[in-house]
Amino acid sequence: MNDVRALTFHLLLCLCFSCISVRAQQSEAQLQSTQKAAGLSPGAQEAARLIGVAELIERYQQLPAAERQYGRAMSQEALMLRLQINEAVLTASLEADGVLAELDSEIEKLNSIRAFLESRRDHALAISAVASLVTGGVGGVVGTSLQLSESTSRTGNIIGVAGGAISTFLSALGIHQQHGGRREFHDAPNMLAPFFDRKGEYHARYPDAFWQYLNSPVPTEPQKGTRRERLHKDWIEAGRIEAADTGKGKDKIAFLTSASSENRRLTLDLLSDRAAMLAGIRVWAELMKRDLSKLMLALRAQ
């Protein structure tokens, strides 16, 4: 008897879950159908879902067309829905602008330091090149001249060898100067830190909607992974980062995500890699704003 009751209970429980699942699927299908009918592109549909206005759009589209016309004929419910949708889109757009501002702030600081190091490097290389030319030329001429006489040939040989040695040293110095030296990075956010689960500084954080956007795949390209995964893949393929489980990889990530308070000294290569990685994130922020604009344009056309 107990076994029969238990079996009946399990069957009823399964039936309840099945009903809930079917209703959820029907609701999702209905929502997608409504958004498709509203003329929303896949990107605009995703933006609506991320900023939490998908249901509002569904309710708005279910209103009679006459109530959705701008002007006196527009119903109060339609007006309130439009205001809520507009407010959510505006908020998300302003948050994306904030992300762009923080990214641009860090990129500008990186470019400023890079320009300084490149200028100093080019100046040092020019001096080394002139010194190498003068030393090699003068040493060669003087040494050869002294070798014309037997009494000064030994001195000429010494001067020639010394000139060659100095010229070689200056050439080696020039190779070292190609790296451009190092300089501390400070007074700027570290917007790459959240990507590697490190502590941010100077407002180095991403709004929830944009962070969800980065951790979601492009609706028309789900096979390529999330946007964040695609960024990581691009960075690895370009040689900007290495496997994080290696000592060298961890050290480089520490420099790429360093905060101002750490006062780490960055090289030209690190500055270039960091700026390029931030530019990649910037592209996705711009694309999110594009999807938000498509969402508003689709609603405006109704």
C-alpha positions in Angstrom: 0.0 0.0 0.0 2.8 2.4 0.9 4.6 1.6 -2.4 1.4 2.5 -4.3 1.1 5.8 -2.5 4.8 6.6 -3.1 4.5 5.7 -6.8 1.4 7.9 -7.1 3.1 10.8 -5.4 6.2 10.6 -7.7 3.9 10.4 -10.8 2.0 13.5 -9.6 5.3 15.3 -8.9 6.6 14.5 -12.4 3.4 15.7 -13.9 3.6 19.0 -12.1 7.2 19.6 -13.2 6.2 18.7 -16.8 3.4 21.2 -16.8 5.7 23.9 -15.4 8.3 23.2 -18.0 5.8 23.2 -20.9 4.4 26.5 -19.7 7.8 28.1 -19.4 8.7 26.9 -22.9 5.4 28.2 -24.3 6.0 31.5 -22.5 9.5 31.8 -24.0 8.3 30.8 -27.4 5.5 33.4 -27.2 7.9 36.1 -26.1 10.3 35.4 -29.0 7.4 35.3 -31.4 6.2 38.7 -30.1 9.7 40.2 -30.4 10.1 38.8 -33.9 6.8 40.3 -34.9 8.0 43.6 -33.4 10.8 43.6 -35.9 13.6 43.2 -33.4 16.9 41.9 -34.7 18.6 39.1 -32.8 21.0 41.7 -31.2 18.1 43.9 -30.2 16.3 40.9 -28.7 19.3 40.1 -26.7 19.7 43.7 -25.5 16.0 43.7 -24.4 16.6 40.5 -22.4 19.8 41.7 -20.7 18.3 45.1 -19.6 15.1 43.4 -18.5 12.5 45.0 -20.8 11.6 41.9 -22.9 8.3 41.4 -21.0 7.6 45.1 -21.2 8.0 45.0 -25.0 5.7 42.0 -25.1 3.0 43.8 -23.1 3.4 46.9 -25.3 3.0 44.9 -28.5 -0.1 43.3 -27.3 -1.9 46.6 -27.0 -4.1 47.7 -29.9 -2.2 49.6 -32.6 -4.4 52.7 -32.0 -3.2 52.9 -28.4 0.4 52.9 -29.4 0.2 55.9 -31.7 2.1 59.0 -30.5 -0.2 61.9 -29.6 -3.5 62.1 -27.8 -4.6 58.7 -29.0 -1.8 57.0 -27.0 -3.2 55.3 -24.0 -1.8 55.8 -20.5 -0.6 52.2 -20.3 1.2 52.4 -23.6 2.8 55.6 -22.5 4.0 54.1 -19.1 5.4 51.1 -20.9 7.3 53.2 -23.4 8.7 55.3 -20.5 9.9 52.3 -18.6 11.5 50.8 -21.8 13.1 54.2 -22.7 14.5 54.6 -19.1 16.0 51.1 -19.1 17.6 51.6 -22.6 18.9 55.0 -21.6 20.4 53.7 -18.4 22.1 50.8 -20.2 23.4 53.1 -22.8 24.8 55.5 -20.2 26.4 52.6 -18.4 28.1 51.5 -21.7 29.3 55.1 -22.1 30.8 54.9 -18.7 32.7 51.7 -19.6 33.9 53.4 -22.8 35.1 56.4 -20.7 37.1 54.2 -18.3 38.6 52.2 -21.2 39.6 55.4 -23.0 41.1 56.8 -19.8 43.3 53.8 -19.4 44.2 53.6 -23.1 45.1 57.3 -23.2 47.4 56.8 -20.2 49.0 53.8 -21.8 49.6 55.7 -25.0 51.0 58.6 -23.2 53.6 56.5 -21.4 54.3 54.6 -24.6 55.0 57.8 -26.5 57.4 59.0 -23.8 59.3 55.7 -23.8 59.4 55.6 -27.7 60.7 59.2 -27.8 63.4 58.5 -25.2 64.3 55.2 -27.1 64.6 56.9 -30.5 66.7 59.7 -29.0 69.1 57.2 -27.4 69.3 55.1 -30.5 70.2 58.2 -32.6 73.0 59.1 -30.2 74.3 55.5 -30.2 74.2 55.4 -34.0 76.1 58.7 -34.4 78.6 57.7 -31.7 79.1 54.3 -33.4 79.6 55.9 -36.8 82.1 58.5 -35.5 84.0 56.0 -33.4 84.3 53.4 -36.1 85.1 55.9 -38.8 87.7 57.9 -36.8 89.2 54.8 -35.3 89.5 53.2 -38.8 91.0 56.3 -40.4 93.5 57.1 -37.6 94.5 53.4 -37.2 95.1 52.9 -40.9 97.1 56.2 -41.1 99.3 55.1 -38.3 99.9 51.7 -39.8 101.6 53.4 -42.8 104.7 53.9 -40.7 106.5 51.0 -39.2 107.3 53.0 -36.0 103.6 53.7 -35.4 102.0 50.6 -36.8 101.6 49.0 -33.4 99.8 52.1 -32.1 97.7 52.1 -35.3 96.7 48.5 -34.7 95.7 49.3 -31.1 93.6 52.3 -32.1 91.9 50.2 -34.8 91.1 47.4 -32.4 89.9 49.9 -29.8 87.7 51.7 -32.3 86.2 48.4 -33.5 85.5 47.3 -29.9 83.8 50.6 -29.0 81.7 50.4 -32.2 80.7 46.8 -31.3 79.8 47.9 -27.7 77.6 50.8 -29.0 75.9 48.4 -31.4 75.1 46.0 -28.6 73.9 49.0 -26.5 71.6 50.0 -29.4 70.0 46.5 -29.4 69.4 46.8 -25.7 67.9 50.3 -26.2 65.4 48.9 -28.7 63.3 47.7 -25.8 62.7 51.3 -24.7 63.1 50.8 -21.0 60.3 50.8 -18.4 58.1 53.2 -16.7 55.6 53.1 -13.8 51.9 53.0 -14.6 49.6 54.9 -12.3 46.6 57.3 -12.0 44.4 55.1 -14.3 42.0 52.2 -14.0 42.9 48.6 -14.7 39.9 47.5 -16.7 41.5 44.1 -17.6 41.5 43.0 -14.0 37.9 41.7 -13.9 38.7 39.4 -16.9 41.3 37.6 -14.8 39.5 37.7 -11.5 41.8 40.3 -10.1 41.0 43.4 -8.0 40.0 46.5 -9.9 40.9 50.1 -9.1 39.6 53.6 -10.1 36.1 52.4 -11.0 37.5 49.4 -12.9 34.2 47.4 -12.9 31.6 46.6 -15.5 27.8 47.1 -15.1 25.8 44.0 -14.7 24.1 44.3 -18.1 27.4 44.7 -20.0 29.1 42.0 -18.0 26.3 39.6 -18.9 26.6 40.8 -22.5 30.3 39.8 -22.5 29.5 36.5 -21.0 26.9 35.7 -23.6 27.5 34.5 -27.2 26.5 36.5 -30.2 22.9 35.3 -31.0 23.8 34.5 -34.6 27.2 32.9 -33.8 26.6 30.7 -30.7 29.2 28.2 -31.9 32.0 30.7 -31.4 31.5 30.9 -27.6 30.8 33.9 -25.5 32.2 37.3 -26.3 34.5 37.0 -23.3 35.8 33.6 -24.5 36.3 35.1 -28.0 38.4 37.9 -26.5 40.6 35.4 -24.6 41.1 33.4 -27.8 42.0 36.5 -29.8 44.5 37.6 -27.1 46.2 34.2 -27.0 46.4 33.9 -30.8 47.9 37.4 -31.0 50.5 36.4 -28.4 49.3 39.0 -25.9 48.8 36.5 -23.1 49.9 32.9 -22.5 48.4 30.1 -20.6 47.6 31.3 -17.1 48.8 28.1 -15.4 52.4 28.9 -16.3 54.7 31.0 -14.3 55.5 33.3 -17.2 51.8 33.6 -18.1 50.9 34.6 -14.5 53.6 37.2 -14.4 52.5 38.8 -17.6 48.9 38.9 -16.5 50.0 40.5 -13.3 51.5 43.3 -15.3 48.6 43.6 -17.8 46.1 43.9 -14.9 48.3 45.9 -12.5 46.7 48.6 -10.5 48.1 52.1 -10.0 48.9 51.4 -6.3 51.2 48.5 -7.4 53.6 50.9 -9.2 54.7 48.3 -11.6 57.1 49.3 -14.3 55.8 48.4 -17.8 57.8 47.9 -21.0 56.8 49.1 -24.5 55.6 45.6 -25.4 53.4 45.4 -22.3 52.0 48.8 -22.9 51.1 47.9 -26.5 49.5 44.6 -25.5 47.5 46.1 -22.7 46.2 48.9 -25.0 45.3 46.5 -27.7 43.4 44.2 -25.3 41.4 47.2 -23.9 40.6 48.2 -27.5 39.0 44.8 -28.1 36.7 45.2 -25.1 35.9 48.7 -26.3 34.6 47.2 -29.6 32.0 45.1 -27.7 30.8 48.1 -25.7 30.2 50.0 -28.9 28.4 47.0 -30.4 26.1 46.8 -27.3 25.2 50.4 -27.8 24.4 49.6 -31.5 22.0 46.8 -30.4 20.4 49.2 -27.9 19.9 51.7 -30.7 18.3 49.0 -32.9 15.9 48.2 -30.1 14.7 51.8 -29.9 14.5 52.2 -33.7 12.3 49.0 -33.9 10.0 50.3 -31.2 9.8 53.8 -32.8 8.7 52.2 -36.1 5.7 50.7 -34.4 
